[in-house]
């Protein structure tokens, strides 16, 4: 595990790619996981604020995600509780229009299988956004359809939309997310953190998953 963490932290595969973005930044992999974590979060890639701080979800998206999960910052950033392994460990940069670039595929190609093996025993995984869902749910469907099918994956996997504030409209159009999915997710997280019983009446995990 320590060797894997060191290898990712030292990765500079995308140095030339990042130098050509509007931000012209250098790689800074954000490595935030341990083998004994009870919960794994698989997201997209760090944003600029996270690139600067070196702390995953250290932004408004993180505030929303922690609210969805029902956890305090101290729990969220305790690596014995939560591992955060995005599809790309570095901030990909902005394009000329100032929009986020997608996570470079080379990052997942290089590291994802090793990370998956290292965290194969993690009891609960949150799969956030289309990039992560395309890989870990092994299917082609929209984020909305993937999240609507959350009962097919619970209690081990929970597909979620990205907690970006750009998705506020999506949340308003899909109120079932807050009324149905989030209470079950919070109960499941509390169970793994030793704070409550397991949610009942959910379908067992059958996916290949992580």
C-alpha positions in Angstrom: 0.0 0.0 0.0 2.7 2.5 0.9 4.6 1.7 -2.3 1.4 2.4 -4.3 0.8 5.7 -2.5 4.4 6.8 -3.2 4.2 5.8 -6.8 1.0 7.8 -7.4 2.3 10.8 -5.5 5.4 10.8 -7.7 3.5 10.4 -11.0 4.3 13.1 -13.6 2.9 11.3 -16.7 0.7 14.3 -17.6 3.2 17.1 -17.1 3.3 18.0 -20.8 -0.5 17.7 -21.1 -1.1 20.0 -18.1 1.4 22.5 -19.4 -0.7 23.0 -22.5 -3.9 23.8 -20.6 -5.2 27.3 -19.8 -4.0 26.8 -16.2 -0.5 25.6 -17.3 -0.1 23.8 -14.0 2.2 21.0 -12.9 1.0 17.6 -11.7 0.1 17.4 -8.1 -1.5 14.0 -7.3 -3.9 14.1 -4.4 -3.4 10.7 -2.7 -6.0 10.1 0.1 -6.5 6.4 0.9 -5.6 3.6 3.3 -6.3 -0.1 3.0 -8.4 -0.2 6.3 -10.9 2.5 5.2 -14.6 1.5 5.6 -15.9 3.7 2.9 -14.5 4.4 -0.5 -15.4 7.4 -2.7 -14.7 7.2 -6.4 -15.2 10.6 -8.1 -13.9 12.4 -11.2 -10.8 14.5 -10.5 -9.6 17.2 -8.2 -10.6 20.8 -9.0 -8.3 23.8 -8.9 -9.0 24.5 -5.2 -8.2 20.9 -4.3 -5.0 21.1 -6.5 -3.9 24.1 -4.4 -4.8 22.6 -1.0 -3.9 19.0 -1.6 -7.1 18.0 0.2 -9.9 16.2 -1.7 -13.3 17.7 -1.9 -12.0 20.8 -0.1 -14.6 23.0 -1.9 -18.3 23.6 -2.1 -18.8 20.3 -3.8 -17.3 18.6 -0.8 -19.6 20.5 1.5 -22.6 19.2 -0.4 -21.1 15.6 -0.5 -20.6 15.6 3.3 -24.2 16.8 3.8 -25.4 13.9 1.5 -23.3 11.5 3.6 -24.3 13.0 7.0 -20.7 13.2 8.2 -18.5 15.9 9.7 -15.3 17.1 8.2 -13.3 15.4 10.9 -14.8 12.0 9.9 -14.6 12.7 6.2 -10.9 13.5 6.3 -10.0 10.5 8.6 -8.4 8.1 6.2 -9.0 5.2 8.5 -12.7 5.8 7.8 -12.9 7.1 4.2 -10.7 6.6 1.1 -11.0 9.0 -1.8 -9.8 7.6 -5.1 -10.9 9.7 -8.2 -10.6 8.6 -11.8 -7.7 11.0 -12.1 -5.5 11.9 -9.1 -4.5 15.3 -10.5 -6.4 18.4 -11.5 -6.8 18.1 -15.3 -7.0 21.9 -15.9 -9.3 24.2 -17.8 -10.0 24.5 -21.5 -10.0 27.8 -23.3 -13.6 28.4 -22.3 -12.7 28.0 -18.6 -14.5 24.7 -18.2 -13.0 21.6 -16.4 -11.2 19.2 -18.7 -12.1 15.5 -18.3 -9.9 13.2 -16.2 -7.1 12.0 -18.5 -7.7 8.3 -19.3 -4.0 7.5 -18.8 -4.4 8.0 -15.1 -7.1 5.3 -14.7 -5.1 3.1 -17.2 -2.0 3.4 -15.0 -3.4 3.3 -11.5 -7.0 2.2 -11.3 -6.5 -1.6 -11.3 -3.8 -1.3 -8.5 -6.0 0.9 -6.4 -9.0 -1.4 -6.9 -6.9 -4.4 -5.7 -5.6 -2.5 -2.7 -9.2 -1.5 -1.6 -11.0 -4.6 -2.7 -12.2 -5.3 0.8 -13.7 -1.9 1.4 -17.4 -2.6 2.5 -19.0 0.5 1.0 -18.3 2.4 -2.2 -19.8 5.6 -3.5 -19.5 6.0 -7.2 -19.8 9.7 -8.2 -20.5 11.0 -11.7 -20.4 9.6 -15.2 -16.7 8.9 -15.5 -16.6 6.7 -12.4 -19.9 5.0 -13.2 -18.8 4.1 -16.7 -15.9 2.2 -15.3 -17.1 0.7 -12.0 -20.7 -0.1 -13.0 -19.5 -1.6 -16.3 -22.4 -0.3 -18.3 -23.3 2.6 -20.6 -26.1 4.7 -19.2 -26.8 8.2 -18.1 -25.9 9.4 -14.6 -29.7 9.8 -14.0 -30.5 6.3 -15.0 -27.5 4.9 -13.0 -28.6 6.8 -9.8 -32.2 5.8 -10.3 -31.1 2.2 -10.2 -29.3 2.6 -6.9 -31.4 -0.2 -5.3 -29.8 -2.6 -7.8 -26.4 -2.0 -6.2 -27.1 -1.3 -2.5 -26.0 -2.0 0.1 -22.4 -2.2 -1.1 -22.4 0.3 -3.9 -24.2 3.7 -4.2 -24.1 5.6 -7.5 -24.4 9.3 -7.0 -24.5 12.4 -9.2 -21.6 14.8 -8.8 -22.2 17.1 -5.9 -21.3 20.2 -7.9 -23.6 23.2 -7.4 -24.1 23.0 -11.2 -26.3 20.0 -10.4 -28.8 22.0 -8.2 -31.3 21.9 -11.1 -30.9 18.1 -11.3 -31.7 17.7 -7.6 -34.9 19.8 -8.0 -36.0 17.7 -10.9 -35.3 14.4 -9.1 -36.7 14.9 -5.5 -36.6 11.1 -4.9 -32.8 11.4 -4.6 -33.1 13.3 -1.3 -36.3 11.5 0.0 -35.4 7.9 -0.9 -31.7 7.4 -1.6 -30.1 9.8 0.9 -31.7 8.4 4.1 -30.6 4.9 3.1 -27.1 6.1 2.2 -26.7 7.9 5.5 -27.9 4.9 7.5 -25.4 2.7 5.6 -22.6 5.1 6.2 -23.5 5.3 9.9 -23.4 1.5 10.1 -19.9 1.4 8.6 -18.7 4.1 11.0 -20.2 2.1 13.9 -23.0 4.7 14.5 -26.1 2.7 13.7 -27.8 -0.5 12.3 -27.7 -1.6 8.7 -30.6 -0.5 6.5 -33.1 -3.3 5.8 -34.9 -4.5 2.7 -32.2 -3.6 0.1 -31.2 -5.9 -2.6 -27.8 -7.7 -2.1 -24.9 -6.7 -4.2 -24.5 -8.7 -7.4 -22.4 -6.3 -9.6 -18.7 -6.8 -10.4 -18.4 -3.4 -8.9 -15.0 -2.4 -7.7 
